Every structure is written in C-alpha cells, then in structure tokens.
Amino acid sequence: MSKRRKFSAEFKRGAVEQASQPGVSCAQVARELGIRDALLTRWKREAQSQGKAVFGGTGTPRDEELARLKRELVRIKKERDFLREAATFFAKASS
C-alpha cells in the first residue's frame, strides 16, 4: 500500500500557474510534474473558485512565517537597544 503524497501550497500554486499559461494543457504540465492530470485540473478549479485564499491548509504559509519573524526581529532589536542604553547608564552611574 503506497502512502498518499502531500504537496505544498507553493507547489500547487506553481503548477496551477504553469497550467494557466496559454497554449499549455493541464495534461502536459501534470506529466512534467509527475502528477495526475485530474489532480491538476482539480487544483486549477479550486484556484479559480477560491481566489487568493486557495491552498491554505492547516499550517502557516511561508509569507505569514516571514512576517512573524520580522516582527520578532524588531522586538528583539528594541530590547537589545534598551539593554545597551541601560548598561551605559549604569556604567556612568557607578563611576
């Protein structure tokens, strides 16, 4: 019994984008990617009906993760700057 393959949202979006190019068939793109053409056709239909919210899945998309990391970096930089100023203040006070 074979395991069910899982595809990332980025892979699905890329496949749908390739299949949406003029002069390219879903079967041709599916063959190149090693998936069934019925699966690609379903992904394409879902993309057309759901728009940008398609292929959300249960995990966090890469863009959301990047935004979270950027927010965390800003917070950590603020903490670092505060600690640097506090260290300078206490170094001057002890002299």
C-alpha positions, 0 to 999 in steps of 0.5 A: 500500500503506497502512502498518499503524497502531500504537496505544498501550497507553493507547489500547487500554486506553481503548477496551477500557474504553469497550467494557466499559461496559454497554449499549455494543457493541464495534461502536459504540465501534470506529466512534467510534474509527475502528477495526475492530470485530474489532480491538476485540473482539480487544483486549477478549479479550486484556484479559480473558485477560491481566489487568493485564499486557495491552498491554505491548509492547516499550517502557516504559509511561508509569507505569514512565517516571514512576517512573524519573524520580522516582527520578532526581529524588531522586538528583539532589536528594541530590547537589545537597544534598551539593554545597551542604553541601560548598561551605559547608564549604569556604567556612568552611574557607578563611576 
